[in-house]
Amino acid sequence: MKKIVISMLALGGALALQPALAQDGESLFKSKACAACHSIDAKLVGPSYKEVAAKYAGQADAAAMLAGKIKNGTQGTWGPIPMPPNAVTDEEAKILAEWVLSQK
């Protein structure tokens, strides 16, 4: 019985850690609604991530600013179509922003 309980606890712990382990930009991009409007290298509804990275290249506060736009939404930066707020945590928004800015 102890072996079963210990195995179940280990499995539960591993499953609980799985989202934390998968927290890289590309995984988040694929798991969130981002791909409905954005791609890495072609404009869809919104700009490509390469365009975004080029626009904000060299700006010291770019990651923080972009993380805020990802989390809270924005309008008017890339045209009249608004980007709605996204269901992401502050940490996920930061990871996504840094990943977007790394696209060259």
N, C-alpha and C positions, 0 to 999 in steps of 0.2 A: 504493500500500500504506500509506503514511504517513497518507493521508487517512482510510482505513478504520480504522486503529488509533486515530487521534485521535477520530474519530466514536464508536467503541466506548467509549473512555475517557470521553468526555463523556456518553454515554448512561448508562454505568455510574454515573458520579458523580451524575447527575440522579436515577437510581433510588434510589441510596443516600440521597440527601437527602430523598426524598419522604416517608418516615415522619416525619422531623424537621419538615417543613413542615406536616404535617397534625396537629400536636400542639395542637389546641384542645379544650376540654372537650366540646363537642357531637360532634365527630368521634370522640373517644375513647368517649363514651357509646354511640355507634352501632356502634363497632367491637369493643367488649368485650361481656361477657355482662350488663351492667348492666340493659338493657331487658327482660330475662327476668323481673325482679322489681320494677323501678321504672319510673315514668313521671314526667314533669315535673309534672303537675298532678292526678294521680289515684292513690290508693292501690291497689297491686296486692298482691303478696306482701309487699313492703316499703313503707315510706312514700313519698309523692311527694317529689320534690326541693323543691317549694315548702314542704312541711311541715318538711323538714330545715332549709332555709334559715331559716324562721321560728323554729324551736327554738333554733338556735345564733346568731341575729342578735345582734350586739353583743359576742360573746365574742371576746376578743383571740386566743386560741389555737385557735379553731374550725377553721381550715383545716388546721393541723398534726394536730389530734386526729382530724378526719374522714379525712385522708389515711391515718393509721395504721389506722383502722377499715376503710377501703376495701382496703388492702393485706393486712391481717392477719385480717380478719373480726371479727365481734362477735356478742354474744348478749345479749338482755335489755333493750336500750335501747328498742326499739319493740315488744316483745312476746316471746313464747316462740320464734318461728321464728328460728334463727340466720342470719346472713349469712356465707357461707363466705369464706375468703381469696380474693382475686382475683389473677389472673396479670397484674400491672401492675408497672412499675418505680416507684421512689420518685418520680421526676419525673412520671410519668403519674398516680400517686395524688394528687400535689399539684395538678396541673392539673385533674383531675376534682373534687377537693374544692373548689377555688376556684370552679369553674364551678357546682357544685351550690349553693354558698352564694350565688351571684349570682342564683339563680332567685327571683323575687319574685312 
